Amino acid sequence: MQLVILAGGKGTRLGNIDIPKCLVKINNKPILQYQIELALKYGITDIYIMASYFSQQVKDFLSNFNPHGTNIQCRVDDQLRGTAGCLVPIKSYLIEPFMVFYGDLMMDFNVQRFIDYANEGKRLCTLISHVSDHLYDSDVIEMNNYYVHVFSRTHKSMSHWTNAGVYILSPDIFKYINVDDYSDFTHDIFPAALMSGEVIKAYCTDEYIKDIGTPERLEQVKKQFGG
């Protein structure tokens, strides 16, 4: 399975940082390295890093960290395309189901178990969902037998399940991504796909998946990982 890591975000909520969020260090190691090592642990060696802001720093990191036997490529796009639109430049390479990580996540979960669940039936997307401790700025998941509806963070819902930012996607996802427009998975692509009758299922877990999108959450992750 291929992996795409979305590493193009500005990180504006973290304040005036001069590095991409994926290179923020936890216990003296960049988050991007943790993510790559997690993928390699489960035999995923074909990895695309989608970079934008401070992309040269991502390239420099990968020039020094490129484990033997891997195909890790950094793709730079200066056009602001969104979490879904940024996949357009590598569309021709993603011809089988592929995994997506948001680049600001610290994670420790059983990747193989997630893949096995995604392989249980034909679906456009399998996403990881967990209970968030910051519902006010999370994308909410409502489920019926693990079939999902996905709502943006402005939606008022009684659900405590949220989108963790980890997907396995069918290449059919590109039917819903306009090559010329900015598009976000939660705001644009998933709602359009669900309206068309596509199947999106949730993989619910309490395994560790935590974003470092705000200074408070970054400090929490640092404490949990010893720096």
C-alpha positions in Angstrom: 0.0 0.0 0.0 1.1 3.5 -0.8 1.1 6.3 1.8 0.5 10.1 1.2 1.5 12.5 4.0 -0.2 15.9 3.7 2.6 18.2 4.9 1.6 21.5 3.3 -0.3 23.3 6.0 0.8 26.8 7.2 0.4 26.0 10.9 -1.1 29.4 11.6 -2.7 28.3 14.9 0.7 27.4 16.3 1.8 31.0 15.9 4.8 32.4 14.0 6.8 29.2 13.5 9.4 29.1 10.8 9.2 25.4 10.1 6.4 23.2 8.6 4.3 21.5 11.2 5.5 18.1 10.1 9.0 19.0 11.2 8.1 20.1 14.7 10.1 18.0 17.0 8.8 15.7 19.8 11.5 14.4 22.0 14.2 15.6 19.5 12.6 13.8 16.5 10.3 15.5 13.8 6.7 14.3 13.6 7.4 13.4 10.0 10.0 10.9 11.0 7.6 9.3 13.5 5.0 8.9 10.8 7.5 7.4 8.3 8.8 5.0 10.9 5.3 3.9 11.7 4.6 3.2 8.1 7.8 1.3 7.6 7.0 -0.8 10.7 4.1 -2.2 8.7 5.9 -2.6 5.4 4.7 0.6 3.7 7.7 1.8 1.8 6.2 3.8 -1.1 5.6 7.2 0.4 4.7 10.6 -1.0 5.2 13.8 1.1 3.0 16.6 -0.2 4.8 19.8 0.8 4.2 23.5 0.2 5.2 26.0 2.9 8.9 25.8 3.9 9.1 22.9 1.4 12.9 23.1 1.2 13.2 22.2 4.8 11.2 19.0 4.2 13.5 18.2 1.2 16.5 18.8 3.4 15.2 16.5 6.1 14.5 13.7 3.6 17.9 14.1 2.1 19.3 13.0 5.5 16.6 10.6 6.5 15.8 8.2 3.7 15.9 4.6 5.0 17.3 1.9 2.7 14.7 0.1 0.6 12.2 2.9 0.5 10.7 5.1 -2.2 10.1 8.4 -0.4 9.3 11.4 -2.6 8.7 15.0 -1.7 6.3 16.7 -4.1 6.1 20.5 -3.8 3.1 22.5 -5.0 3.0 26.2 -4.5 -0.7 26.3 -5.4 -3.1 26.2 -2.4 -5.2 23.1 -3.2 -6.6 21.9 0.1 -6.3 18.5 1.7 -8.0 16.7 -1.2 -6.9 18.9 -4.1 -3.2 18.5 -3.2 -3.4 14.9 -4.4 -4.1 15.9 -8.0 -0.4 16.1 -9.0 0.2 12.5 -8.1 -3.1 11.1 -9.3 -1.5 9.0 -12.0 0.5 7.1 -9.4 -2.4 6.3 -7.1 -4.0 3.4 -9.0 -4.7 1.2 -5.9 -6.2 2.0 -2.5 -3.8 4.2 -0.6 -3.4 5.6 2.8 -3.4 9.3 3.9 -1.9 10.8 7.0 -2.4 14.5 8.0 1.1 15.7 8.6 0.5 17.2 12.1 -0.4 13.9 13.8 1.5 12.0 16.4 0.3 8.4 16.2 0.8 5.0 17.6 -1.8 2.6 16.1 -2.0 -0.8 14.5 -1.8 0.1 10.8 -2.3 -3.5 9.7 -5.5 -3.8 11.7 -6.8 -0.7 10.0 -5.9 -2.0 6.5 -7.6 -5.3 7.2 -10.8 -3.5 8.3 -10.7 -1.3 5.1 -10.3 -4.4 3.0 -13.5 -6.0 4.4 -15.7 -4.5 1.7 -15.8 -2.1 -1.3 -16.0 1.5 -0.2 -14.7 4.9 -1.3 -13.1 5.7 2.0 -12.3 4.2 5.4 -11.5 6.8 8.0 -10.2 6.5 11.5 -12.5 8.1 14.1 -11.9 8.7 17.7 -13.3 10.6 20.6 -11.8 14.0 20.7 -11.2 16.2 23.7 -11.5 19.3 21.5 -14.8 19.0 19.8 -15.1 22.7 19.3 -12.6 22.6 16.4 -12.9 19.0 15.2 -14.8 17.5 12.2 -17.6 15.4 13.7 -18.5 11.9 12.6 -22.1 10.5 13.0 -22.4 6.8 12.4 -25.0 4.2 11.7 -23.4 0.7 11.9 -20.1 2.4 11.1 -21.4 4.0 7.9 -20.7 7.6 8.4 -21.8 11.1 7.8 -19.1 13.7 8.1 -19.7 17.2 9.3 -17.4 20.2 9.5 -16.5 21.7 12.8 -19.2 24.3 12.5 -21.9 21.6 12.7 -23.8 21.2 15.9 -23.9 17.5 16.7 -24.4 15.4 19.8 -21.7 13.0 18.6 -18.3 12.8 20.3 -16.7 10.9 17.4 -14.4 12.9 15.2 -12.3 12.6 12.1 -8.8 11.7 13.2 -7.1 12.6 9.8 -6.1 9.1 8.7 -7.8 7.6 5.6 -7.6 4.7 3.2 -9.0 5.9 -0.1 -10.0 4.2 -3.3 -8.6 5.8 -6.4 -12.3 6.5 -7.3 -12.0 9.4 -4.9 -10.6 11.4 -7.8 -14.1 11.4 -9.4 -15.0 14.0 -6.8 -11.8 16.1 -6.8 -11.9 19.0 -9.4 -8.3 19.4 -10.7 -8.8 23.2 -10.9 -10.4 24.0 -7.5 -9.4 24.1 -3.9 -11.0 21.1 -2.2 -11.1 19.8 1.3 -12.0 16.2 2.2 -14.4 17.1 5.0 -16.0 20.2 3.6 -16.2 19.3 -0.1 -15.3 15.7 -1.1 -16.9 13.5 1.5 -20.3 15.3 1.4 -20.4 15.1 -2.4 -19.5 11.5 -2.4 -22.1 10.6 0.2 -24.7 12.5 -1.8 -23.8 10.3 -4.7 -24.3 7.1 -2.7 -20.7 6.3 -2.0 -19.8 4.2 1.0 -17.6 5.7 3.7 -17.0 3.7 6.9 -15.4 4.6 10.2 -12.8 2.6 12.0 -13.3 3.6 15.6 -10.3 3.3 17.9 -8.9 4.7 21.2 -5.3 4.2 20.0 -3.1 7.2 20.1 -3.7 9.8 17.4 -3.2 13.3 18.5 -2.7 16.5 16.4 -0.3 19.3 17.4 -2.3 22.0 15.7 -2.4 24.4 18.7 0.3 25.4 21.2 -1.7 23.7 24.0 -2.0 20.4 22.2 1.6 20.5 21.1 2.7 20.9 24.8 0.4 18.0 25.8 2.0 15.7 23.2 5.5 16.8 24.2 4.7 15.9 27.8 3.3 12.5 26.8 6.4 11.7 24.8 9.0 13.1 27.1 9.8 16.3 25.4 
